[in-house]
Amino acid sequence: MKIKPSTALRNEYNDISSYCKEQDQPVYITKNGEGDLVVMSIDYYTRREEQLDLREKLLEALMKKISGEKTCDLAEVDERLKGLIDGNL
């Protein structure tokens, strides 16, 4: 974990940007010794948002299953996917 003071944003922006991109890690920025911001590359942010979205969808599916909502077995899913690929659905 890399932690930098807020003044580093102004004085070391290029280094921080390079670090975030090359190491694929965020940098934590402090202000007056306290956590204030997190800086990350766009790629890192995009992947993180996609992961969070997927987790939300998985949690929603799990909650539906727990509540007794009808689910599909593997054969049904396979049939549906083939129909989508072939343009039958």
Sequence and secondary structure as in RCSB ss.txt:
>XXXX:A:sequence
MKIKPSTALRNEYNDISSYCKEQDQPVYITKNGEGDLVVMSIDYYTRREEQLDLREKLLEALMKKISGEKTCDLA
EVDERLKGLIDGNL
>XXXX:A:secstr
 EEEETHHHHHSHHHHHHHHHHHT  EEEEETTEEEEEE  HHHHHHHHHHHHHHHHHHHHHHHHHTT     HH
HHHHHHHHHHHT  
